[in-house]
Amino acid sequence: MKSTILLLLLSTSLQAQLTLSDKQQKAIASVINKYTQARETKDTVLLKAILTPDIDQLVSSGEWRTGMSTAVQGMLRSSESNSGKRTITIEKIRLLTKTSAIVDARYEIRTSDGSARNMWSTFIVVQESDTWKIAAIRNMLPQK
């Protein structure tokens, strides 16, 4: 019983310490915005700067992309075959540790004919030195 109470107190204490600061929120939002920009402009230099070397991505088609080279090549292919204006709107950011967070977002690709492809994306971001980077991406199509 004492160990359960101690665990609850420690858990509550740790949760209180993991409050997202305005600075962290802005920095994390900035890396997601850079991702959108890099996808729109097919900027591989920017992509490589904001992704971790061991990035892994699961896309809505079910394809797994593991590692920087595979992920960047797949992103370029996808941007080419799914052209349109990309918009990522962050819904929620939750810190897991002081240097890692989950970012849930709405992901829309609006095509030139006006139709939209609406998805959900989850990003796992990590802080390396003073820079936030994307370590994992999960894209999902909502159920109809």
Backbone hydrogen bonds in HBPLUS format (Angstrom, degrees):
<---DONOR---> <-ACCEPTOR-->    atom                        ^
c    i                          cat <-CA-CA->   ^        H-A-AA   ^      H-
h    n   atom  resd res      DA  || num        DHA   H-A  angle D-A-AA Bond
n    s   type  num  typ     dist DA aas  dist angle  dist       angle   num
A0005-ILE N   A0001-MET O   3.07 MM   4  6.38 158.6  2.11 151.5 156.5     1
A0006-LEU N   A0002-LYS O   2.93 MM   4  6.15 160.3  1.97 148.5 154.4     2
A0007-LEU N   A0003-SER O   2.88 MM   4  6.04 156.7  1.94 142.7 149.1     3
A0008-LEU N   A0004-THR O   2.97 MM   4  6.21 158.2  2.02 147.3 152.9     4
A0009-LEU N   A0005-ILE O   2.91 MM   4  6.17 158.6  1.96 151.8 157.5     5
A0010-LEU N   A0006-LEU O   2.88 MM   4  6.11 162.8  1.91 153.0 157.7     6
A0011-SER N   A0007-LEU O   2.84 MM   4  5.97 161.2  1.88 150.5 156.1     7
A0012-THR N   A0008-LEU O   2.94 MM   4  6.08 162.9  1.97 148.1 152.5     8
A0013-SER N   A0009-LEU O   2.91 MM   4  6.05 156.2  1.97 145.3 152.5     9
A0014-LEU N   A0010-LEU O   2.86 MM   4  6.08 159.1  1.90 152.3 157.4    10
A0015-GLN N   A0011-SER O   2.96 MM   4  6.16 160.2  2.00 149.4 154.9    11
A0016-ALA N   A0012-THR O   3.09 MM   4  6.29 156.0  2.15 146.1 151.9    12
A0017-GLN N   A0013-SER O   3.29 MM   4  6.56 141.5  2.44 139.4 149.0    13
A0017-GLN N   A0014-LEU O   3.09 MM   3  5.16 126.4  2.39  97.0 110.9    14
A0018-LEU N   A0015-GLN O   3.06 MM   3  5.22 148.9  2.16 103.8 113.2    15
A0025-GLN N   A0021-SER O   2.90 MM   4  6.14 166.2  1.92 154.4 158.7    16
A0026-LYS N   A0022-ASP O   2.92 MM   4  6.10 163.5  1.95 151.1 154.9    17
A0027-ALA N   A0023-LYS O   3.00 MM   4  6.15 158.6  2.04 145.7 151.9    18
A0028-ILE N   A0024-GLN O   2.85 MM   4  6.01 162.7  1.88 156.6 160.9    19
A0029-ALA N   A0025-GLN O   2.91 MM   4  6.02 163.6  1.94 148.8 154.0    20
A0030-SER N   A0026-LYS O   2.88 MM   4  5.97 146.7  1.99 140.3 149.8    21
A0031-VAL N   A0027-ALA O   3.16 MM   4  6.49 151.1  2.25 143.3 149.0    22
A0032-ILE N   A0028-ILE O   3.20 MM   4  6.52 153.8  2.27 148.2 155.1    23
A0033-ASN N   A0029-ALA O   2.90 MM   4  6.16 154.7  1.96 148.8 156.3    24
A0034-LYS N   A0030-SER O   2.85 MM   4  6.10 152.5  1.93 147.7 155.5    25
A0035-TYR N   A0031-VAL O   3.00 MM   4  6.20 146.5  2.12 137.2 146.1    26
A0036-THR N   A0032-ILE O   3.07 MM   4  6.41 158.1  2.12 147.6 152.3    27
A0037-GLN N   A0033-ASN O   2.92 MM   4  6.19 162.6  1.95 149.9 154.9    28
A0038-ALA N   A0034-LYS O   2.77 MM   4  5.95 162.1  1.81 150.8 155.8    29
A0039-ARG N   A0035-TYR O   2.93 MM   4  6.15 155.8  1.99 150.5 156.8    30
A0040-GLU N   A0036-THR O   2.92 MM   4  6.14 160.0  1.96 150.8 156.5    31
A0041-THR N   A0037-GLN O   2.96 MM   4  6.13 161.2  1.99 154.4 158.9    32
A0042-LYS N   A0038-ALA O   2.78 MM   4  5.43 111.3  2.26 133.0 148.0    33
A0043-ASP N   A0038-ALA O   2.94 MM   5  4.71 145.2  2.07 131.5 139.9    34
A0047-LEU N   A0043-ASP O   3.03 MM   4  6.31 163.0  2.06 150.1 155.5    35
A0048-LYS N   A0044-THR O   2.93 MM   4  6.03 166.5  1.95 147.1 150.3    36
A0049-ALA N   A0045-VAL O   3.12 MM   4  6.31 134.0  2.35 136.1 148.3    37
A0049-ALA N   A0046-LEU O   3.05 MM   3  5.01 128.6  2.33  95.6 109.9    38
A0050-ILE N   A0046-LEU O   3.15 MM   4  6.41 134.3  2.37 148.2 159.3    39
A0050-ILE N   A0047-LEU O   3.14 MM   3  5.40 138.3  2.32 103.3 114.3    40
A0051-LEU N   A0047-LEU O   3.09 MM   4  6.14 123.6  2.43 151.6 165.1    41
A0134-ILE N   A0050-ILE O   2.75 MM  84  6.14 165.9  1.77 160.8 161.6    42
A0052-THR N   A0134-ILE O   2.94 MM  82  6.02 155.6  2.00 151.6 147.6    43
A0055-ILE N   A0052-THR O   3.03 MM   3  5.18 150.2  2.13 123.4 119.9    44
A0068-MET N   A0053-PRO O   3.12 MM  15  5.14 137.8  2.31 153.6 145.4    45
A0067-GLY N   A0055-ILE O   2.72 MM  12  5.08 158.0  1.76 170.6 172.3    46
A0056-ASP N   A0135-ALA O   3.17 MM  79  6.64 143.9  2.31 132.8 141.8    47
A0137-ILE N   A0056-ASP O   3.02 MM  81  6.56 146.3  2.13 147.0 155.5    48
A0057-GLN N   A0065-ARG O   2.74 MM   8  4.98 153.7  1.81 145.6 154.3    49
A0065-ARG N   A0057-GLN O   2.73 MM   8  4.98 157.0  1.78 152.6 158.7    50
A0058-LEU N   A0137-ILE O   2.93 MM  79  6.34 159.3  1.98 157.0 162.0    51
A0139-ASN N   A0058-LEU O   2.95 MM  81  6.31 167.0  1.97 168.4 172.4    52
A0059-VAL N   A0063-GLU O   3.06 MM   4  5.56 165.8  2.08 158.0 160.0    53
A0062-GLY N   A0059-VAL O   2.83 MM   3  5.50 162.5  1.86 124.1 130.2    54
A0071-ALA N   A0067-GLY O   2.93 MM   4  6.00 164.6  1.96 159.4 164.6    55
A0072-VAL N   A0068-MET O   2.90 MM   4  5.98 172.8  1.90 159.5 161.7    56
A0073-GLN N   A0069-SER O   3.00 MM   4  6.10 168.8  2.01 152.0 155.6    57
A0074-GLY N   A0070-THR O   2.94 MM   4  6.02 158.5  1.99 144.2 150.8    58
A0075-MET N   A0071-ALA O   2.82 MM   4  6.03 153.6  1.89 151.2 158.8    59
A0076-LEU N   A0072-VAL O   2.98 MM   4  6.23 158.0  2.03 151.5 156.7    60
A0077-ARG N   A0073-GLN O   2.99 MM   4  6.26 162.2  2.02 149.5 154.4    61
A0078-SER N   A0074-GLY O   2.86 MM   4  6.00 161.8  1.90 148.4 153.8    62
A0079-SER N   A0075-MET O   2.83 MM   4  6.00 156.8  1.88 147.4 153.9    63
A0080-GLU N   A0076-LEU O   3.01 MM   4  6.18 147.0  2.12 143.7 152.5    64
A0081-SER N   A0077-ARG O   2.90 MM   4  6.19 162.7  1.93 154.0 158.4    65
A0082-ASN N   A0078-SER O   2.74 MM   4  5.61 146.1  1.85 148.3 156.8    66
A0085-LYS N   A0110-ARG O   2.83 MM  25  5.10 145.2  1.95 154.2 146.3    67
A0110-ARG N   A0085-LYS O   2.93 MM  25  5.10 165.9  1.95 142.2 143.0    68
A0087-THR N   A0108-GLU O   2.84 MM  21  5.19 153.8  1.91 153.0 159.0    69
A0108-GLU N   A0087-THR O   2.86 MM  21  5.19 167.5  1.88 154.4 158.8    70
A0089-THR N   A0106-ARG O   2.85 MM  17  5.13 159.4  1.89 149.2 155.8    71
A0106-ARG N   A0089-THR O   2.86 MM  17  5.13 158.3  1.91 147.1 147.0    72
A0091-GLU N   A0104-ASP O   2.80 MM  13  5.63 165.6  1.82 145.4 149.8    73
A0092-LYS N   A0104-ASP O   3.21 MM  12  5.24 160.7  2.25 141.8 142.2    74
A0104-ASP N   A0092-LYS O   2.87 MM  12  5.24 162.3  1.90 155.8 161.3    75
A0094-ARG N   A0102-ILE O   2.89 MM   8  5.27 160.3  1.93 152.4 158.9    76
A0102-ILE N   A0094-ARG O   2.86 MM   8  5.27 159.7  1.90 148.3 152.5    77
A0096-LEU N   A0100-SER O   2.81 MM   4  5.48 169.7  1.82 137.4 140.9    78
A0097-THR N   A0100-SER O   3.28 MM   3  5.15 165.8  2.30 131.3 133.7    79
A0100-SER N   A0097-THR O   3.49 MM   3  5.15 179.7  2.49 101.4 101.3    80
A0127-GLN N   A0099-THR O   2.80 MM  28  4.81 154.9  1.86 135.7 137.0    81
A0101-ALA N   A0125-VAL O   2.91 MM  24  5.35 152.5  1.98 150.3 155.1    82
A0125-VAL N   A0101-ALA O   2.95 MM  24  5.35 163.6  1.97 151.7 156.9    83
A0103-VAL N   A0123-PHE O   2.78 MM  20  4.96 160.3  1.82 152.3 156.6    84
A0123-PHE N   A0103-VAL O   2.80 MM  20  4.96 160.5  1.83 144.5 151.0    85
A0105-ALA N   A0121-SER O   2.83 MM  16  5.20 153.9  1.90 162.7 165.0    86
A0121-SER N   A0105-ALA O   2.85 MM  16  5.20 163.2  1.88 151.6 153.1    87
A0107-TYR N   A0119-MET O   2.91 MM  12  4.98 176.0  1.91 134.1 134.0    88
A0119-MET N   A0107-TYR O   2.75 MM  12  4.98 154.7  1.81 154.2 161.3    89
A0109-ILE N   A0117-ARG O   2.95 MM   8  5.10 153.8  2.02 138.6 147.2    90
A0117-ARG N   A0109-ILE O   2.85 MM   8  5.10 156.8  1.90 139.7 147.4    91
A0111-THR N   A0115-SER O   2.88 MM   4  5.56 155.8  1.93 160.0 167.4    92
A0114-GLY N   A0111-THR O   2.97 MM   3  5.41 161.4  2.01 115.2 119.7    93
A0120-TRP N   A0140-MET O   2.82 MM  20  5.10 160.1  1.85 150.3 157.0    94
A0140-MET N   A0120-TRP O   2.76 MM  20  5.10 161.4  1.80 156.2 158.9    95
A0122-THR N   A0138-ARG O   2.80 MM  16  5.07 149.7  1.89 142.1 152.4    96
A0138-ARG N   A0122-THR O   2.81 MM  16  5.07 147.8  1.91 147.5 156.7    97
A0124-ILE N   A0136-ALA O   2.86 MM  12  4.98 160.9  1.90 139.9 142.4    98
A0135-ALA N   A0124-ILE O   2.74 MM  11  5.51 165.4  1.76 160.5 165.3    99
A0136-ALA N   A0124-ILE O   3.30 MM  12  4.98 147.6  2.42 136.0 135.8   100
A0126-VAL N   A0133-LYS O   2.86 MM   7  5.45 154.3  1.93 151.9 160.3   101
A0133-LYS N   A0126-VAL O   2.77 MM   7  5.45 157.5  1.82 154.6 161.6   102
A0128-GLU N   A0131-THR O   2.71 MM   3  5.28 162.6  1.74 164.0 159.1   103
A0131-THR N   A0128-GLU O   2.96 MM   3  5.28 165.2  1.98 130.6 131.8   104
